[in-house]
């Protein structure tokens, strides 16, 4: 029998039971997306000399830094439990 899963407001619903998605999983996915965008812009600057991409990469690196600090904070909270 196939498990049916639904994602609703950060919660997984499996066979009528609600399971909270760990916040760090969503955060890691967001960090991965941001990292891919950063790499795309950084490579465009380095390889093609695209100045606008360099600006986007620098801004992305600052946003990425904030998300990584948030991940570190959540990770430490979970290891202390």
Phi, psi and omega in degrees: 000137183276133176285134178257125181239141174231145176247120184223114178051044176082008179241140174266138176243114181239118181049043176081353178263139180264127179237124180288133174287132178297134183298331181290333178294314178296321180295318179296319178297320178294318178297319180297317178297316179296321180294319178297318179295317177301313182297321179298314180291319180296318179294323178296323178290312184292314186279323186248354182070026182284108183293321180296321177295325177296319177297315179297322180295318179295316178295319179298324180294324177291318178294321179296321178300318179297317180293322178294323176294321177297318177298316180300318180297313180295318181299317179294323178298320181288329179282339180275348181285000000 
